[in-house]
Amino acid sequence: MKETKWGDTVEPVLTKEVMTPKVEGCEEPWECEWYVTQNTKICLSAYDPEPHPSDDVQIYCEYTWWATDPKSELYNQGANWVGILMAVYNGFAALIAFLIPVIARKTNRKITHLIALTFGGLGLLSFYIFKNPYMLILSEIGIGFAWASILSMPYAILTGSLPSNKMGVYMGIFNFFIVIPQILAASILGFVTKSIFGGEAIYALILGGISMIIAGLITLKVDDKDG
């Protein structure tokens, strides 16, 4: 009497799911390329259909693409691109600084600062939307516009309201409100990103973008005597 043994000759069914954050970089389904970030999880699964020698078997595994090795080519490509983006934002800030007084004369200093901060806030928010690294140049242009105004408009607005004999004292006090938020952000943003945002630094940029736009709107409430 011979013993019959079952053999599994059917290949497993494999599926792949690209989790968020992701963006579909195509117009037609057959042209698709997925742009993912270092925080994108890619989940793979395999299902064993009949016939099989035992009950249905499902195998799940999760792979997280993460470019954190400073020696890897991918990490260094990202670092090099960050350097280019920083040069774009600083270069544009230097150029737009010549245009800011023109905008202020056409409108006023409060409106100019609002426009600049809105562009800067949108630039930070667009980091969540843009997955193509070349599109981030537009983000940095917006941030550069805001930076140029941050370095000039608040001081210009303030000087019109200060007595000349106490200009240095009040400028020093004003600088407190620049440095203290910087220290606060440096102290708690790491904790907030890890504990509240789940390690997703992109949400810290979103928080910064929203805060920048709110700051621009609040500028409208400032009394600009010479503006």
C-alpha positions in Angstrom: 0.0 0.0 0.0 1.5 3.3 -1.1 1.1 6.6 1.0 -0.2 9.6 -0.9 1.4 12.9 -0.1 0.1 16.3 -1.1 2.4 18.6 -3.0 1.8 22.4 -3.3 2.5 23.3 -6.9 0.6 26.6 -7.0 2.7 29.8 -6.6 1.7 32.2 -3.8 -0.2 35.3 -4.6 2.0 38.3 -3.8 0.7 41.8 -3.2 2.5 45.1 -2.4 1.1 48.2 -0.8 2.8 51.5 -0.7 1.8 53.4 2.5 1.9 57.1 3.1 3.5 59.5 2.6 3.5 58.9 -1.2 2.5 60.7 -4.4 1.7 59.2 -7.7 4.0 60.8 -10.2 2.1 60.1 -13.4 -0.9 61.0 -15.5 -1.7 57.6 -16.9 -1.9 54.4 -14.8 0.7 52.6 -17.0 3.2 55.5 -16.6 3.2 55.5 -12.8 6.2 56.1 -10.7 5.8 56.3 -6.9 7.8 59.0 -5.1 8.3 57.9 -1.5 10.1 59.4 1.4 12.4 57.9 4.0 9.3 57.5 6.3 7.3 55.6 3.7 6.4 52.0 4.7 6.1 49.4 2.0 4.1 46.4 3.1 4.5 43.0 1.3 2.1 40.1 1.7 1.9 36.6 0.3 -1.2 34.3 0.2 -1.1 30.6 -0.4 -4.2 29.5 -2.5 -5.5 26.0 -2.9 -4.4 23.3 -3.4 -2.1 23.2 -0.4 -1.2 20.5 2.1 -2.5 22.5 5.1 -4.9 25.3 5.9 -4.6 28.7 4.1 -1.4 30.4 5.1 -0.9 34.1 5.1 2.5 35.6 5.4 3.0 39.3 6.1 6.1 41.3 6.3 6.8 45.0 6.5 9.8 46.7 5.0 10.6 50.4 5.8 12.8 52.2 3.4 15.0 54.5 5.5 18.0 56.4 4.2 19.8 57.1 7.5 23.3 55.6 6.8 25.6 58.6 6.3 27.8 56.4 4.1 25.1 55.4 1.7 24.8 56.9 -1.7 21.1 57.8 -1.2 21.8 59.6 2.0 24.6 61.7 0.4 22.4 62.5 -2.6 19.8 63.9 -0.3 22.4 65.8 1.7 23.8 67.4 -1.5 20.4 68.4 -2.6 19.7 70.0 0.8 22.8 72.1 0.2 21.5 73.3 -3.1 18.1 74.1 -1.6 19.7 76.2 1.1 21.6 78.1 -1.5 18.4 78.8 -3.4 16.6 80.2 -0.4 19.5 82.4 0.7 20.2 83.6 -2.9 16.5 84.4 -3.5 16.3 86.2 -0.1 19.2 88.4 -1.2 17.6 89.2 -4.5 14.0 89.8 -3.2 15.4 92.1 -0.5 15.8 94.8 -3.2 12.1 94.4 -4.1 10.6 94.5 -0.6 10.9 98.3 -0.3 9.1 98.7 -3.6 6.3 96.4 -2.5 6.1 98.4 0.8 5.8 101.7 -1.1 3.0 100.2 -3.3 1.1 98.8 -0.3 2.5 99.3 3.2 4.9 97.6 5.5 2.3 95.4 7.3 0.8 94.1 4.0 4.3 93.5 2.7 5.2 91.4 5.7 1.9 89.5 5.5 2.6 88.7 1.8 6.1 87.5 2.6 5.1 85.4 5.6 2.3 83.8 3.6 4.7 82.8 0.9 7.1 81.4 3.5 4.3 79.5 5.2 3.1 78.0 1.9 6.7 77.1 1.1 7.0 75.1 4.4 3.6 73.5 3.9 4.5 72.5 0.3 7.2 70.2 1.6 4.3 67.9 2.5 2.8 68.1 -1.0 5.9 68.1 -3.2 7.6 64.7 -3.4 9.6 65.5 -6.5 12.8 67.1 -5.1 13.0 69.6 -8.0 9.7 71.1 -6.9 11.2 71.9 -3.6 13.0 74.8 -5.3 9.6 76.6 -5.4 9.3 75.9 -1.6 12.6 77.4 -0.9 11.8 80.5 -3.0 8.8 81.1 -0.8 10.9 80.6 2.4 13.6 83.0 1.0 10.9 85.6 0.4 9.8 85.3 4.1 13.4 85.3 5.4 14.2 88.6 3.6 11.2 90.3 5.1 11.8 88.8 8.6 15.2 90.4 8.6 13.9 93.9 7.7 10.2 94.6 8.0 9.7 94.0 11.8 12.6 96.4 12.5 11.3 99.0 10.1 7.8 98.8 11.7 9.3 99.0 15.2 11.6 102.0 14.6 8.7 104.2 13.7 7.2 103.8 17.1 10.3 104.2 19.3 11.8 107.3 20.9 15.2 107.9 19.4 16.9 108.2 22.8 15.8 104.7 23.8 16.1 103.0 20.4 18.8 100.5 21.6 17.0 99.5 24.7 13.7 98.7 22.9 15.5 96.9 20.1 17.2 94.7 22.6 13.9 93.9 24.3 12.5 93.1 20.8 15.3 90.7 20.1 14.3 88.8 23.3 11.1 87.8 21.5 13.2 86.4 18.6 15.7 84.4 20.7 13.3 83.0 23.3 11.0 81.3 20.7 14.2 79.9 19.0 15.4 78.4 22.3 11.9 77.1 23.1 11.6 75.5 19.6 15.1 73.9 19.9 14.2 72.6 23.4 10.8 71.0 22.7 10.5 70.3 18.9 12.5 67.2 19.2 10.2 65.9 21.9 7.1 67.0 20.0 8.3 65.4 16.8 9.0 62.1 18.5 6.1 61.9 20.9 3.3 63.6 19.1 4.2 63.4 15.4 5.4 59.8 15.7 8.9 60.8 14.4 7.5 62.4 11.2 9.6 65.6 11.0 7.4 66.8 8.1 4.7 67.6 10.6 7.0 70.0 12.3 7.4 71.9 9.0 3.6 71.9 8.7 3.4 73.4 12.2 6.0 76.0 11.2 4.1 76.9 8.0 0.8 77.4 9.8 2.5 79.5 12.5 4.1 81.7 9.9 0.8 82.4 8.1 -0.8 83.2 11.5 2.1 85.5 12.3 1.5 87.4 9.1 -2.2 87.9 9.8 -1.4 89.1 13.3 0.9 91.7 11.8 -2.1 93.5 10.5 -3.1 94.4 14.1 0.3 96.2 14.7 0.2 100.0 14.8 2.7 101.1 12.1 2.8 104.9 12.6 5.2 105.5 9.6 3.9 102.8 7.4 
